[in-house]
Amino acid sequence: MSLASLSRAIPPVDRVLIDASAFIPYLDRSERVSPLAVHVMDEFVRGGRNAAIISMVSIMEVLIRPLRQGAPAPYRHVLDLLVHFPNLQAMNIDLVVAQEAVSLRASYNFSAPDALTIATGVVAQVGHLVTNDQDWRRKLRPLARRIGVCHLADHLPFP
């Protein structure tokens, strides 16, 4: 695998949904997929190749680790990064997202957090969910025509 496979998996100009499991390795830089997460976030998103959405559910998951550390600086740093990251939009859970989540939950029996995350992407009309959670591929199989999955580990080893 390579940069070329990652570039094919996330076509230019496709809007993407960033899962917490892809953003956390970007922050901590010590996971096996961290170089991939850094490339997606810095080259694709920050660089403007792909606009990105992050759900409020994923933001909760991203912020819990620094909050549990007890020091306010890491929490504020991550929160500031989420607010000011170029081409990354934190999408609110509004009535439209909630209605889509209810429909997804009723039709496919998703958990409430998964339904809210997926609904965020569907409403934002993303092409792909970028994740490091292998289960998303199975979970999103029924919605493959609406949203694809880019599993970061599928593109290892990465330069």
C-alpha positions in Angstrom: 0.0 0.0 0.0 1.1 3.5 -0.5 0.2 7.2 -0.8 -1.3 6.2 -4.2 -3.8 3.8 -2.6 -4.8 6.4 0.0 -5.2 9.0 -2.7 -7.4 6.6 -4.7 -9.5 5.8 -1.6 -10.1 9.5 -0.9 -10.6 11.2 -4.3 -9.8 14.9 -4.6 -12.6 17.3 -3.8 -14.7 14.5 -2.1 -15.9 15.8 1.3 -15.0 13.4 4.1 -16.3 12.6 7.6 -13.4 12.3 10.1 -14.0 9.7 12.8 -12.5 10.1 16.2 -10.4 6.9 15.5 -8.7 8.8 12.7 -8.3 12.2 14.5 -6.9 10.7 17.7 -3.8 9.2 15.9 -3.3 12.5 14.3 -3.1 14.1 17.7 -1.0 11.5 19.5 1.4 10.6 16.6 2.4 7.3 18.2 -0.1 4.9 16.6 0.7 2.7 13.7 -1.7 4.7 11.5 -0.5 8.1 12.7 1.5 8.9 9.5 -1.7 8.2 7.5 -3.8 10.3 9.8 -1.3 13.1 9.6 -1.2 12.9 5.8 -5.0 13.0 5.6 -5.4 15.9 8.0 -2.4 18.0 7.0 -2.2 17.3 3.2 -5.8 16.5 2.2 -7.8 18.6 4.7 -5.6 21.4 5.8 -4.2 21.7 2.2 -7.7 22.1 0.8 -7.8 18.9 -1.3 -10.7 17.6 0.7 -13.1 19.5 2.9 -13.9 17.6 6.1 -16.7 17.3 8.6 -16.5 16.0 12.1 -19.5 15.0 14.2 -20.2 16.2 17.7 -20.1 12.5 18.8 -16.5 12.3 17.4 -15.6 15.6 19.1 -16.8 14.2 22.4 -14.6 11.1 21.9 -11.6 13.2 20.9 -11.9 15.6 23.9 -12.3 12.9 26.6 -8.7 11.9 26.7 -7.2 15.4 27.3 -10.0 16.1 29.8 -9.2 13.0 31.8 -5.5 14.1 32.0 -6.6 16.7 34.4 -4.5 19.5 33.1 -6.5 22.2 31.3 -3.8 23.0 28.6 -4.1 19.8 26.6 -7.9 20.0 26.6 -7.8 23.7 25.4 -5.1 22.8 22.8 -7.3 20.1 21.2 -10.5 22.2 21.5 -8.7 25.1 19.8 -7.4 22.8 17.1 -10.9 21.5 16.4 -12.3 25.0 16.2 -9.6 26.5 14.0 -8.4 23.6 11.8 -8.6 24.8 8.2 -11.3 23.0 6.0 -12.6 21.0 9.0 -16.1 21.8 10.0 -17.6 20.6 13.3 -21.2 19.9 12.4 -24.0 20.5 14.9 -26.6 17.9 15.7 -29.7 19.7 14.6 -33.2 18.5 13.8 -32.2 17.4 10.3 -29.3 15.3 11.6 -31.4 13.9 14.4 -34.2 12.9 11.9 -31.6 11.2 9.7 -30.2 9.5 12.7 -33.6 8.2 13.8 -34.2 6.9 10.3 -30.9 5.1 10.3 -31.4 3.7 13.7 -34.9 2.4 12.9 -33.8 0.9 9.5 -30.4 -0.6 10.4 -30.5 -0.8 14.2 -27.4 1.4 14.7 -26.5 2.5 18.2 -27.5 6.1 18.9 -23.9 7.4 18.8 -23.2 5.6 15.5 -26.5 6.8 14.0 -25.7 10.4 14.9 -22.2 10.1 13.4 -23.4 8.5 10.2 -26.3 11.0 9.9 -23.9 13.9 10.3 -22.0 12.5 7.2 -25.1 11.8 5.2 -26.6 15.2 5.8 -23.3 16.9 4.9 -23.2 14.7 1.8 -19.7 13.3 2.4 -18.2 10.7 0.1 -16.3 8.8 2.7 -15.9 8.2 6.4 -12.2 8.2 7.3 -11.6 5.9 10.2 -9.3 3.5 12.0 -12.1 1.4 13.3 -12.5 -1.7 11.1 -16.1 -2.2 12.3 -17.3 0.9 10.3 -16.9 -1.0 7.0 -19.4 -3.7 8.2 -21.6 -1.1 9.8 -21.8 1.0 6.7 -22.3 -1.8 4.2 -26.0 -1.2 3.9 -25.3 2.4 3.1 -22.4 1.8 0.6 -24.1 3.8 -2.1 -24.4 6.8 0.2 -21.1 6.8 2.0 -17.8 4.9 1.6 -15.3 3.9 4.2 -11.6 4.7 4.1 -10.0 2.5 6.8 -6.5 3.9 7.5 -4.9 0.6 8.3 -5.7 -0.6 4.8 -3.1 1.7 3.5 -0.1 0.4 5.6 2.8 0.4 5.3 2.9 4.1 4.6 5.9 6.2 3.8 
